[in-house]
C-alpha cells in the first residue's frame, strides 16, 4: 500500500469540488471558532475580575449588613477598628449621579468613604490631595475624581480647586487619582470619591450597609474575620443579618462560578462541532455513492480494502483538520478584537486551542469511519455495475 499515492488521490478528490468541500468544513470551522472565542473570553473575563480583586490584597474583608436591623451608623463602624487583627476600616456608600462642570455633564459612580478608602482600595493620588479625617468629621463637600471623569469634565484644564455639581450639590475637587486599569467590571477611572458623611447627608440617609476592612496582614486575615463575625453576632444576636467574606473566599467563589460558566459555554459550542461532524459523514456518504464505479475500478486493478478505507479517512480527516485550523485562527483573531472592545484581559489558552483542533480532527475521523468502511466493503463486480 502506497500511502503517498493514496494521500495524493484523497487531496485531488477534495479539491475537485472546492465549494462542496468548503461548505462541509464550515460546520467544523464554526464549531472550533465558537469554542475558542467563548472559552478565551470567559477565561479573560475571569482573569480580569481576579486581578482586580487580587490587586486589593489578600487581607481585605468585606462586610454586608442586611435583615431586620440592617443598619450601622458611622460611629458603629469605628468600633471595628478596636478589634484585634484589624488595621483600618472604611464604610462604603455608593450611588450613581449626574456630575456637572460648566457645560459638561457625565453620569458617573459616586462613592462615599472615609480617609482610609483609597488606601484600602489601592487608589493613589496623581495630583492634589486625598480625603482626610477633617473632611469626614465636618462633612466637607470635597471630591477626589478619577482621570476619566477629569477628562470628561475638564478636558485639559486643571480640575484642582474647581467646583463640580453632584446631583445639584456643589463639591470642590481637591484631588485627581492616578490612572487605574479597566476591567469587565467597568472603568476604574470613571469615579468620584467624596466623604461618606457628606454623601449620606445629601441623600438623607443615616444607615451604612457595606464596610471594607483591612487586616494587619494576610496571615492575620482569618483571625480578624473571626473577631469581626463574633462582634457582629453579639451586636445583632443572630447570624442572618450580616455576611462576612474575605478576598480569598471571593476569589474562590468567582473562580467556581466562572469556571462552570466557561465549561458550559465550551460545551454548547462543542455541540456545533458534532453537527459539523454529521455534515462530514453526510457528504462522505454522498461521495462514496458518486464514486462507486471509481472504487470498483480501483479494486479491479488491485487496490485493497485498506487502500480504499485510508483514502476516505484521509479525505474526512483533512476536511475536519483544515476546518479546525481555520476556525482556531479566526477564533484567536476574534477573541483579541472582542477583548479590546470589551476592555477585558486578552487570554488565549493554547491547550484549549489544541484541544479544539484535536477534537475537530477526531470528529472527522469518527464520522468519516462509517462511509470509509462502507466504501472499502464494496465488491468490485457490484461497483462496476453501479449506474
C-alpha positions as CSV (number, residue, x, y, z in Angstrom):
1,X,0.0,0.0,0.0
2,X,1.5,3.3,-1.2
3,X,0.5,5.9,1.4
4,X,1.8,8.7,-0.7
5,X,-0.3,7.8,-3.7
6,X,-3.4,7.2,-1.6
7,X,-2.9,10.6,0.1
8,X,-2.4,12.3,-3.2
9,X,-5.7,10.9,-4.6
10,X,-7.5,11.9,-1.4
11,X,-6.4,15.6,-1.8
12,X,-7.3,15.5,-5.5
13,X,-10.8,14.4,-4.6
14,X,-11.1,17.1,-2.0
15,X,-10.1,19.9,-4.3
16,X,-12.0,18.7,-7.3
17,X,-15.2,20.2,-5.7
18,X,-14.0,23.2,-3.7
19,X,-17.4,24.7,-2.9
20,X,-18.8,21.5,-1.5
21,X,-15.6,20.9,0.5
22,X,-15.8,24.4,2.0
23,X,-19.4,24.1,2.9
24,X,-18.6,20.7,4.5
25,X,-15.8,22.3,6.5
26,X,-18.0,25.2,7.6
27,X,-19.6,23.3,10.4
28,X,-16.2,22.4,11.8
29,X,-14.9,26.0,11.3
30,X,-17.9,27.5,13.2
31,X,-17.6,24.9,16.0
32,X,-13.9,25.4,16.6
33,X,-14.3,29.2,16.3
34,X,-17.1,29.2,18.9
35,X,-15.1,27.0,21.3
36,X,-12.0,29.2,21.1
37,X,-13.9,32.5,21.3
38,X,-16.2,31.6,24.2
39,X,-13.6,29.9,26.3
40,X,-11.0,32.7,25.7
41,X,-13.4,35.5,26.5
42,X,-14.7,33.6,29.6
43,X,-11.2,33.0,30.9
44,X,-10.2,36.6,30.0
45,X,-13.1,38.0,32.0
46,X,-12.3,35.7,34.9
47,X,-8.7,36.8,34.8
48,X,-9.6,40.5,34.7
49,X,-12.0,40.2,37.7
50,X,-9.5,38.1,39.6
51,X,-6.7,40.6,39.0
52,X,-8.9,43.5,40.0
53,X,-9.8,41.8,43.3
54,X,-6.4,40.5,44.0
55,X,-4.8,43.9,43.5
56,X,-6.6,44.9,46.7
57,X,-4.6,42.3,48.6
58,X,-5.4,39.1,50.4
59,X,-6.0,40.9,53.7
60,X,-9.3,42.6,52.7
61,X,-12.5,41.6,54.4
62,X,-15.9,42.8,53.2
63,X,-19.0,43.1,55.5
64,X,-22.6,43.4,54.2
65,X,-25.4,44.2,56.6
66,X,-29.0,43.2,55.8
67,X,-32.0,41.8,57.6
68,X,-34.3,43.2,60.2
69,X,-31.8,45.6,61.8
70,X,-30.0,46.2,58.5
71,X,-28.1,49.2,59.5
72,X,-25.0,50.7,61.1
73,X,-24.2,54.3,61.6
74,X,-20.8,55.8,61.3
75,X,-20.0,55.5,65.0
76,X,-20.7,51.8,64.9
77,X,-18.3,51.3,62.0
78,X,-15.5,52.9,64.1
79,X,-15.9,50.1,66.6
80,X,-14.4,47.6,64.1
81,X,-11.0,49.4,64.4
82,X,-10.8,48.2,68.0
83,X,-10.9,44.6,67.1
84,X,-7.7,42.5,67.2
85,X,-6.1,42.0,63.8
86,X,-7.9,45.0,62.1
87,X,-5.7,47.6,60.6
88,X,-8.1,50.1,59.1
89,X,-11.8,50.3,58.2
90,X,-13.9,52.3,55.7
91,X,-17.7,52.3,55.4
92,X,-18.8,52.4,51.7
93,X,-21.9,54.1,50.3
94,X,-22.3,54.2,46.6
95,X,-24.7,55.7,44.1
96,X,-24.9,57.0,40.5
97,X,-25.2,60.7,40.0
98,X,-25.2,63.4,37.3
99,X,-21.9,65.3,37.7
100,X,-21.7,68.7,36.0
101,X,-19.0,71.3,35.4
102,X,-19.7,74.3,33.3
103,X,-21.5,72.9,30.2
104,X,-20.2,69.3,30.6
105,X,-22.3,66.6,32.2
106,X,-21.4,63.0,32.9
107,X,-23.3,60.2,34.7
108,X,-20.7,58.5,36.9
109,X,-20.5,56.4,40.0
110,X,-20.2,58.3,43.3
111,X,-18.5,56.5,46.2
112,X,-18.6,57.7,49.7
113,X,-15.8,56.6,52.0
114,X,-13.6,57.9,54.8
115,X,-9.9,58.7,54.9
116,X,-9.0,55.0,54.6
117,X,-11.0,54.3,51.5
118,X,-8.3,55.0,48.9
119,X,-5.5,53.2,50.8
120,X,-7.7,50.1,51.3
121,X,-8.7,50.0,47.6
122,X,-5.2,50.8,46.3
123,X,-6.0,54.2,44.8
124,X,-3.2,56.7,44.6
125,X,-3.3,60.5,44.3
126,X,-1.9,61.8,41.0
127,X,-2.4,65.5,41.9
128,X,-3.9,67.4,44.7
129,X,-4.7,65.7,48.0
130,X,-6.8,62.8,49.4
131,X,-9.8,63.0,51.6
132,X,-8.7,63.5,55.2
133,X,-10.4,62.9,58.6
134,X,-11.4,66.5,58.9
135,X,-13.4,66.3,55.7
136,X,-15.3,63.3,57.0
137,X,-15.9,64.7,60.6
138,X,-17.1,68.1,59.3
139,X,-19.0,66.7,56.2
140,X,-16.9,68.9,53.9
141,X,-18.1,68.9,50.3
142,X,-14.8,67.9,48.7
143,X,-14.2,65.4,45.9
144,X,-11.4,63.3,44.5
145,X,-12.0,62.3,40.9
146,X,-10.6,59.7,38.5
147,X,-8.7,60.6,35.4
148,X,-11.6,59.6,33.1
149,X,-14.0,61.8,35.0
150,X,-11.4,64.6,34.9
151,X,-11.0,64.4,31.2
152,X,-14.8,64.2,30.5
153,X,-15.5,67.3,32.6
154,X,-12.4,69.4,32.3
155,X,-10.6,68.3,29.2
156,X,-7.0,69.5,29.5
157,X,-7.8,72.1,32.3
158,X,-6.5,71.5,35.8
159,X,-9.5,70.4,37.9
160,X,-8.0,71.1,41.3
161,X,-10.0,73.7,43.4
162,X,-12.8,73.8,40.8
163,X,-16.4,73.3,41.8
164,X,-18.5,70.5,40.4
165,X,-22.2,69.8,40.9
166,X,-23.2,66.3,42.1
167,X,-27.0,65.9,41.8
168,X,-27.3,69.7,42.3
169,X,-24.9,69.9,45.3
170,X,-21.6,71.8,44.9
171,X,-18.4,70.0,45.7
172,X,-14.8,71.2,45.4
173,X,-12.3,69.0,43.6
174,X,-9.3,68.6,45.8
175,X,-7.5,65.7,44.1
176,X,-7.2,63.6,40.9
177,X,-6.4,59.9,41.1
178,X,-3.7,58.1,39.2
179,X,-4.8,56.1,36.3
180,X,-6.0,52.6,37.1
181,X,-6.6,49.8,34.6
182,X,-10.1,49.0,33.3
183,X,-11.8,45.6,33.6
184,X,-15.1,43.9,32.7
185,X,-16.4,45.4,35.9
186,X,-16.1,48.8,34.4
187,X,-13.8,51.8,34.0
188,X,-12.0,52.2,37.4
189,X,-11.1,55.7,36.4
190,X,-14.7,56.9,35.9
191,X,-15.2,57.6,39.6
192,X,-15.9,60.3,42.1
193,X,-14.9,59.8,45.8
194,X,-16.4,62.0,48.4
195,X,-16.6,61.9,52.3
196,X,-19.2,59.4,53.2
197,X,-20.8,61.7,55.7
198,X,-21.3,64.4,53.1
199,X,-22.9,62.0,50.6
200,X,-25.2,60.3,53.2
201,X,-26.4,63.7,54.4
202,X,-27.1,64.7,50.8
203,X,-29.0,61.5,50.2
204,X,-30.8,61.9,53.6
205,X,-29.7,58.5,54.9
206,X,-28.1,57.5,58.2
207,X,-27.5,53.8,57.6
208,X,-24.4,52.0,56.4
209,X,-24.8,48.6,54.8
210,X,-21.3,48.0,53.4
211,X,-18.0,48.0,55.1
212,X,-14.5,47.2,53.9
213,X,-11.9,46.2,56.5
214,X,-8.2,45.7,56.1
215,X,-6.5,43.2,58.3
216,X,-2.9,43.8,59.6
217,X,-1.6,41.1,57.2
218,X,-2.8,38.2,55.1
219,X,-1.7,35.9,57.9
220,X,-4.0,37.7,60.4
221,X,-6.9,37.9,57.9
222,X,-8.5,34.6,59.2
223,X,-8.4,35.6,62.9
224,X,-9.5,39.1,62.1
225,X,-12.5,37.7,60.2
226,X,-13.4,35.5,63.1
227,X,-13.3,38.5,65.5
228,X,-15.5,40.5,63.1
229,X,-18.0,37.7,63.0
230,X,-18.1,37.4,66.8
231,X,-18.6,41.1,67.1
232,X,-21.5,41.1,64.6
233,X,-23.1,38.1,66.3
234,X,-23.0,39.9,69.6
235,X,-24.3,43.1,68.0
236,X,-27.2,41.6,66.1
237,X,-27.9,38.5,68.1
238,X,-28.2,36.3,65.1
239,X,-26.0,35.4,62.0
240,X,-28.7,36.2,59.4
241,X,-28.3,39.9,59.5
242,X,-24.8,40.1,58.0
243,X,-22.3,38.4,55.7
244,X,-18.6,38.5,56.1
245,X,-16.2,37.3,53.4
246,X,-12.5,37.6,52.7
247,X,-10.8,38.2,49.4
248,X,-9.7,34.6,49.2
249,X,-13.3,33.4,49.6
250,X,-14.5,35.8,47.0
251,X,-11.8,34.7,44.5
252,X,-12.7,31.1,45.2
253,X,-16.4,31.7,44.6
254,X,-15.7,33.7,41.4
255,X,-13.4,31.0,40.1
256,X,-16.0,28.3,40.7
257,X,-18.8,30.3,39.1
258,X,-16.8,31.5,36.1
259,X,-15.3,28.0,35.6
260,X,-18.7,26.4,35.4
261,X,-19.9,29.1,33.0
262,X,-16.8,28.7,30.8
263,X,-17.3,24.9,30.7
264,X,-20.9,25.3,29.9
265,X,-20.2,27.7,27.1
266,X,-17.5,25.5,25.8
267,X,-19.9,22.5,25.9
268,X,-22.6,24.4,24.0
269,X,-20.0,25.5,21.4
270,X,-18.8,21.9,21.2
271,X,-22.2,20.8,20.0
272,X,-21.7,22.6,16.8
273,X,-18.5,20.5,16.2
274,X,-20.7,17.4,16.4
275,X,-23.1,18.9,13.9
276,X,-20.2,19.7,11.7
277,X,-19.1,16.0,12.0
278,X,-22.5,14.8,10.9
279,X,-22.2,17.1,7.9
280,X,-18.9,15.5,7.1
281,X,-20.4,12.0,7.3
282,X,-23.3,13.0,5.1
283,X,-21.0,14.4,2.4
284,X,-18.7,11.4,2.6
285,X,-21.7,9.1,2.1
286,X,-22.7,11.1,-0.9
287,X,-19.1,10.9,-2.2
288,X,-19.0,7.2,-1.8
289,X,-22.2,6.8,-3.8
290,X,-20.9,9.2,-6.5
291,X,-17.6,7.3,-6.8
292,X,-18.8,3.8,-6.7
293,X,-17.6,3.0,-10.2
294,X,-14.2,4.5,-9.4
295,X,-14.0,2.3,-6.3
296,X,-14.8,-0.7,-8.4
297,X,-12.2,0.1,-11.0
298,X,-9.5,0.6,-8.3
299,X,-10.4,-2.7,-6.7
300,X,-10.4,-4.4,-10.0
301,X,-6.8,-3.3,-10.7
302,X,-5.5,-4.4,-7.3
303,X,-6.4,-1.8,-4.7
304,X,-7.1,-3.5,-1.4
305,X,-9.7,-2.7,1.2
306,X,-7.2,-0.9,3.4
307,X,-6.3,1.5,0.5
308,X,-9.9,2.5,0.0
309,X,-10.5,2.8,3.7
310,X,-7.4,5.0,4.3
311,X,-8.2,7.2,1.3
312,X,-11.7,8.1,2.5
313,X,-10.5,8.5,6.1
314,X,-7.8,10.9,4.9
315,X,-10.4,12.9,3.0
316,X,-12.6,13.3,6.0
317,X,-9.7,14.0,8.3
318,X,-8.2,16.6,6.0
319,X,-11.6,18.5,5.8
320,X,-12.0,18.4,9.6
321,X,-8.4,19.3,10.2
322,X,-8.2,22.2,7.8
323,X,-11.6,23.4,9.2
324,X,-10.1,23.2,12.7
325,X,-7.1,25.3,11.7
326,X,-9.2,27.9,10.1
327,X,-11.7,28.0,13.0
328,X,-8.9,28.3,15.6
329,X,-7.2,31.1,13.6
330,X,-10.4,33.1,13.3
331,X,-11.2,32.4,16.9
332,X,-7.9,33.8,18.1
333,X,-8.4,36.9,16.0
334,X,-12.0,37.4,17.1
335,X,-11.0,36.9,20.8
336,X,-8.4,39.6,20.5
337,X,-10.9,42.0,18.9
338,X,-13.7,41.3,21.4
339,X,-11.3,41.6,24.4
340,X,-10.2,45.0,23.2
341,X,-13.7,46.2,22.6
342,X,-15.0,44.9,26.0
343,X,-11.9,46.2,27.8
344,X,-11.1,42.8,29.3
345,X,-7.9,40.8,29.6
346,X,-6.9,39.1,26.4
347,X,-6.4,35.4,27.3
348,X,-5.5,32.8,24.7
349,X,-5.3,29.3,26.2
350,X,-3.0,27.2,24.0
351,X,-4.2,23.9,25.4
352,X,-7.8,24.9,24.7
353,X,-6.9,25.7,21.1
354,X,-5.0,22.4,20.6
355,X,-7.8,20.6,22.3
356,X,-10.4,22.1,20.0
357,X,-8.3,21.2,16.9
358,X,-7.7,17.6,18.1
359,X,-11.4,17.2,18.8
360,X,-12.3,18.5,15.4
361,X,-9.8,16.1,13.9
362,X,-11.2,13.2,15.9
363,X,-14.7,14.2,14.8
364,X,-13.6,14.0,11.2
365,X,-12.1,10.5,11.7
366,X,-15.1,9.3,13.7
367,X,-17.7,10.5,11.3
368,X,-15.7,9.5,8.3
369,X,-15.1,6.0,9.5
370,X,-18.5,4.6,8.5
371,X,-18.5,6.0,4.9
372,X,-14.9,4.9,4.5
373,X,-15.7,1.4,5.8
374,X,-18.8,1.2,3.5
375,X,-16.6,2.2,0.5
376,X,-13.9,-0.4,1.4
377,X,-16.5,-3.2,1.6
378,X,-17.9,-2.7,-1.9
379,X,-17.4,-5.7,-4.2
380,X,-15.7,-4.8,-7.5
381,X,-18.4,-6.5,-9.6
382,X,-21.2,-4.7,-7.9
383,X,-19.3,-1.4,-8.0
384,X,-18.6,-1.7,-11.7
385,X,-22.3,-2.4,-12.5
386,X,-23.4,0.6,-10.5
387,X,-25.0,3.4,-12.5
